Amino acid sequence: MSTPVMHARIDGGPRLYSLKWRGSALAQFDGKRWFNESDGGERIEVESGHFQPASRFQMRTPGPRIAYEVQLKAFTNDVLFFAGIPEAVGIQTRVLIRTAVDSYRMPKGIPRPARYEVFRAFLPDDSQPRRSPAAAISEPARARYLQLPAIDPRTAKLAHDLTDNELQRLEKARIIERHLRSSYPYTIELPETEVSDPVAHFLFERRKGHCEYFASAMAVMLRTIGIPSRVATGFQSGTFNPMSGWYLIRSSDAHSWVEAFIDGFGWITFDPTPPDPSSGGMSLWQHAALYLDAVDVFWQEWVVNYDLARQLTLVDRLGRGPRGSPVEWFERWSRGGGTSVDWRRGAPLVAIAALLILGRRFGPGAVAWWRRRRSVRLLRSGQASASDATLLYLRMLEALRRRGVEKPAWMTPVEFVRHVPREHSASVAEATQGYMALRFGNRMDQAPGLLALVESIEKGRPEQ
C-alpha cells in the first residue's frame, strides 16, 4: 500500500532523520490481538492555538530537540502523530484529549486540523537513556501493562532462559530485542491459517513475520519477566522528497514497535523488527511519484493553506534564500525596475506555476485513470502483477469509503476485515484474501476473482 497519509517538514535543512511517528499504543492483550479499553482520556484546553504537553522537568531535560510541521491527509483516525516527545505545539483547535497510553486525539465531533506545528520536540537517545527521578508508574498502570491471558508456556520459558542471568531490567529488554532481531527473518507474508496462539506460533513454528509479530512477541515476553510493556503504533520515517523538502509518509510506512517501562528511566522505545530485506532502490515510477507529490505539497502549502503564517514564511525566505535557490531564482525573474515587474522575464515562472497548478489539478487523476484501465486490461488477460493487486484493493477501499466505511491508514488489511460492518464483511474478507494471495504470494490465478469481487463491491450488490 502506498497511499500518502501525511507529510512532515523538519526545520534545519535536508538532514535525513530516522524517526518514528508515534500515534498511539495498545495496552490490553487477549492472546490474539492488542487493543485498548474505552478511555475517556484527559481533556486539554488549547489556548490561542498553542499548548505545552511536556512537564517542567521534561522541558529542562538536556538533549537534542527538533521542530517540524505535519500536514495530514484525510482519513478517519482522529489521532495526532508526533516524532520524539512534543514539548510545545501549535494547533488550530480548542481542545485535545490525552489518553491513558500517552497519545493525543481529537474529541468526537470536532474536525481534525489539516496541519499542526511542533516548535520543540525532545529526541531521547534510547540506546543511552538517562536516569529520571521523575519516572514513575502507578500500581494500577503497572498491573495493566503486565496483564496476560493464558499463553503457551514456551513463550515465558524462552524469555526467562534469555534473561535470567542478567540483573538489570534495561539489559533484559535489550537481550530480548536483540534475540528477535537476529533470530527471526522479516516477511510480509501472512500465515495461511488462523492459529490459537499467534505469538507462540511465530516464535516456535513459523519463525518469521512482520512488525506486528515482532512487537507483540517482545511485549508478551517482557510481561512474563515482570517488565511493563505496550505495543506502539505509527509510521516509520517515510521518504524524503528533495524537490519539496518534505518527508512523504505513506500507509506502507505503518509500523509497530515496543515501549517498556524501566524503573528509574521511564518509558523506553525498543524495535525488535529486523530490516525488510526486500527494501531497495526506487523505481522509475516511484521517482515520478515524487514529482507529483512535490506538486501536491506546493498546492497545499501555497494555495490551500496560504495564510498569514505562509506569507511571513515567504517574506523570510525571500530575505535569506541562498543564491541559486528557487526563491532567489523567483526574485531574479520577477524583479524589474523600481516597483514595476518585467513580465517578459517572469513569463517562464508563470508558465511553470501554471503547469504546477494544472499538474496538481489533473495529473493525479489522469495517472490514476491510466493505471486503472491498464490494470483491468492485464487482469482480464491473465497478466496481473503485485501492483495491480494494490490498485484493486484501493478501488475496494474507495467503494467502501463512499458507503461510510473507511480504513484507518495504520490498520492492516486483515485487521480491517474485523472492523467492517456485517453487510460487507464476507465480500471484503474474500477480496482481502485474494489481494494478499496476489500481492504477496504471486497467485496470479486469484486475479479474475479479485477483480469480480471489487467490481461487485463497487456496484453495491448485497451479500447473499
N, C-alpha and C positions, 0 to 999 in steps of 0.2 A: 504494500500500500504506500502511495507516495503523495497523498493529499496534503497540501500545506495546512498547518493548523495554527502557526504563529511565526512572527518574525521578531528578532531581537537585535538591537544595535548597542554595542558596548563602547563606552567612551574610552578614549586613549589610543585610537588608531587601530590598524588592521592586525593587531596581535591575535593569534589563533588560540582560543581558550578551549580547554576540555572541561565542560561544565555539565552539571545535571540540573535540569529544570524541574524542580520538585513541585508536584501538585498536591498530593495528599499521601496518606499512609493508611494501612489496613491493620487492625489490631486483633480481630477475632478470627479464629480458625476452627472449622468444624470437621477437619480431616480431609476435605476435598477442596475447599475454597476459602479465601480470605475475604473478610467483609468488616463493616463497622455497624454496630447497633445504632439505632436512631439517636442522633446527637444534636440537640438544640443549639449547642455552642454558646460562646460568649459574644454578645453584641458590642461592636466597637463603633462609636460615633466618629465620623471623619469630619474634621473642621477645616473649612476653606480648602478642601481638596488635598489635604496633607494628613498623614498620620505616622506615628513612630511606634512600630510594633516591638522594638527591642527594649530591654530593660536598661537602666543606667549602668549596671555592671557590664552588660554586653557592649554598650557604646564605648566603655573605657578599655575594653579588651584589646591589647595590641595585636596587630596583624594586618594583612593586606585587605584593601577594600576595592570594589569596583562600582561603577554606576552604569546603568543601562536603561533602555526603553523597550517595552514589549508592545507589539501590535498583535491582537488576537483575531483569528478568523471566526466566523460564526459557526458554533456547534453548541450542543445543548448543555454541556458540562458547565457548571457555574463556578468552578474552582479557578483561582489565580495561580500562575506558575512563577516561581522565584528561583533564581540561582544564588547560592550562598544563603546567608542569614540576613534578611532585609532589616535595615535599621531606620531608614527614612524613605517614605513612599509618597508619591503624588498620584492621586487617582480621583477622577470626577464621579464621585458617588457620595451619598450621605451616610451610609452605614455599611459595615462589613461584619462577617461572622468568623470568629476564630474557633476552630473545632478542637476537640479533645486530643487530636493527633497532630496539633500544631500546623494546621493548614488554614488557608483563608478562602472564603467563598462569599458569593453574593447571596443575600436573602431572597427567598422566593418572591416573585412579583416585581423585583427591581431589575431592570435591564443591566446586563454586564457591560462595562465600558469597553470600547474598542481598543483602547490603549491605556497604559499606565507607565509611570517612570519610577525607577528606584534610584534615589540620589546617593544612597550608601548601602552597600551590601558587604558583609564580612565574609571572607573566604577562609574557612577553617582548614588547617592542614591536618587531615585525619591520619596521615602517616606519622605525625609527631604531635599528638594532641596535648594541649595544655591542661594541667590540673585546674579545676574550678571549684573554689569553696562554695559557690552558689549552686552547684549541680546537686539537685535533689529530686526525688520522686516519691510521691505519696504511697502508702501501703496499698490502697485500693488500685492505684495505677500499676504498681508493681505486680499485683496479683493478676490484673487484666493482661499485662504483657508477658505473663508466664503461663497463662491458661493453655491447656492442651486437651484434646479429646483422647480417647483410646487410640494409640498408634502402634505400628509394628515395633516390637521390642528391639529389633535390629538397628533401628534409627538411633535410639538412645544409647545402645551399646557402642555404635560407631563413634558417636560424639564423645563418650567417656573414654574410649580407647585412644582417641586422638589427643585428648586434653588433660587426662588425669595426672600426668607427670608435670604439668605446668600450674603454678600457683596464681599467677597474675591473670585476672579476668580479661584484660585487654589482649594479652597474648593468646589466651584460649580462643578468643574470637578470631584473631588473625590466623591461627592454625587451621580452624575450620574453613575460613575463607580461602587460604592457600590450597588446602586439600581439594576443595571443589573446583577451583580454577585450573588445577594441574592434573586432576584425575578423571575429569569428565569432559567430553567434547561438546561443542555447541552445535545445535541443529534447530532449524525452524520447522522440521517435520513433526507432525503430531502423532501420538500413539494411535494405532488402528482401532483399538477398543478401549472402552472406559474401564478403569480399574478401581478397586475399593480403597486403596491407599496410594495415591499418586506420588507422594514423597518417597515411600519405600520402593515403589516400582522404579522410580527414577534412579535411586541410589544403588539398588541391588540387582535389578533385572535389565532395564533398558539402558541405563548408564549414559544417557545423552539427553539433551533437552534445550529449551530456550530459556530466556532470562527468568521467567516466572517460576520454572522448576528450580533453578539455582537459588533464587532468593527465598522461595518457600522452604527448600531443604535447609538452608543455613538458619533461617529464623526458627524453624522447629528444633533443629539441633541445639541452637543456643538456649532455647527454653528448657530443653531436657537437662542442661547442666546449670540451670538457675540464673541465666542472664536474660533480663527482659529484652524483648526484641519486637520489631514490627516490619512489615513489608512496605517500602516506599514506592510510589508510582509517579511517573512523569515522563520526561523525554531526555534523551542524550543531547549533546551539544548542538547537533544539526550541521548544516553545510554553510560555510562562509561564502557569500557571493561577493567577489571583488568588484563587480560592476555597481552594486548598490551599497556596499559597506555594511549590509545586514546579514545576520545568520538566518537561514531558512530552516525551520523545524517542521518536519513532515510527520504524518501519522506513523510512518515506518521507523521513526526515531523513538517510538514509545519504548519505555524501559522500566524494569523493576529492579530494586536493589534492597539492601537491608540497613536498618538503623537499630543499633544496640545501645542500651543504657548501661554505661560502665560507671560504677560508683567512683566518685572523685573526679570524673571527667565530664559526665553528661552523655547526651546522645551523640554517637559517632557513626559515620557512614561507612559501610562495607559493601563492596561489589564483588560477589563470588562468581559472576558470569565471565567466562573466558572470551577473548575476541572472536568475532564472527570470521571464520576462515574464508568465506565467500566474498567478503567486502574487498573491493579493489578499486581500480581507477574508474573514472567517469566515462560513460559512453558519449557518443556524439549527441544523442538525443538529450542526455542529461545536461550537457553543456548548453544546448539550445534552450532547455527549460530554464536555465539560469538567466538567460536574456529576457524571457517572458516574465520571470519573477522580478527582475530589476524594473521592468516597465510597471508591473503591478505595484511595487513598493513606491516608485515615483508617483504614480497616480494617487495612492492612498496618502502619501506624505504631503504632497504639494498641491493636491486638488481637493480630495475628500476631507482631509484633516488640516487644511490650510487655515490656521487661526493666528491669534496674536503671538503665541509662542513660536510658531513656524516663521512668522515674519521677523521676529527678533533673531532667530537662528540664522535666517538668510542674511540679515544685515551683518551679523557676527562673522559669518563665513566670507562674505564679500570683503570684510575688513582684514581678515587674516588668512585668506586662502593662499596656498603656496603657488608659486609660478608653475604654470602648466596644468593646474588643476581644472576641473570643469568650471568652477566658479570664475577663475581667472580668465579662462577661455571665453566664458559668457561676457565678462567685462570687456575684453578686447574687441569682441564682435559687436557689442551693443553700444559702446561708448562713442559719442560724437563730440562735436564742439559745443562747449557751454552746457546748456540743458537739453540740447537737441539730440536726436538719435539718428545715426546713419543706418537707415533701414536696408541699404544695399549690403552693408556688412552684416546686418542682423538677419538677412534672409535665410542663410544656412541654419541658424539657430531656430528660426520659426519653423522651417521645414522639418528639422529633427524633432522639435516639440510636437508638431502635428503628427509625425509618424509615430511618436511615442503614444500620443493620445489614441490614434487610430488602432495601434497595436494593442493597447490596453483594452480598447472597446471591442474590437472584433477578432484580434489574434487568438486568444484562448478558445473562443467559441468555434473559430474556423478549424483550429487544430483538433479540438475535441470531436467535431463533426467528421473530419477526415479519418481520425483514428477509429471512431465508432464504425464507420462504413467499412473500413479496411478489416477490422476485427470480425465483423459479421460475415464478410466475404470469406475470410480464412476459416472461420469456424464451420461454415456450411460446406466448405470444400475439404474439410478434414486436415487443415494445415495450421491448427491453432498453436499458440505458444503461451508461455507463462504470463507474458504481459497482457495477452488477450483475456486471460482469466481475471486479471486485475480490473480491466475495463468493464467486464461483465459484472463483477462484484460491485464496482462503483455505480453502475446502472441500477443494480438492485437497491443499493442504499438510497439513491436519488428517488426511486419509485416509492420506497418506504417513507422517505422524508416528506413527500407530498401527502402522505396519509397520516402525518403526525408522529411517525416512529423514526427517531434519529439515533444513530450510533455515536456515542462519545468517542473522540479520537483515541483516547487511551485504552479503550476496551478492545480486547482481541475478538476476532470473528466468532470463536467458539463461545466466549463469554456473552457476546451479543445475542446469540441464539436463545440463551436462557432468559433474556430480558424482553424478547419480542412478544407482543400480545398473542393470545391463543389463536386468533383468526388468521394469523400469518405464520405461526411458528413452524408448522410442518413443512411448508414450501421453503421457508428461509433456512431451516435446518438442512433440508435436502440440497438446496443450492449451495450452502456453505460447505457441505461435504464434497460436492462436485468442484467447487472453487479450490479447496485445499488439495484435492487429488490432482487437479490440472496444474495449479500454481506451484506446488511444492513436490508433487510426485510424478510430474510429466505424464500423467494419464490422459493422453490425447483422446481416448475413447469417451471421456466424460464431457467433451466439448459440446456435442449436439444437445445432449440432455440439459446441460447447464444453460445453454442459450434458450432452449424452450422454457425452462423454469423462470428465467429472468423476464422473458417476454410475457409469460403468464402473470407474473407479479406486476409488471408494468401495466397490463390491461386490467388488473384488479379482479381477476377471476376468483370467485370464492373457493375455499378449500373444501374438499369432499370429506 
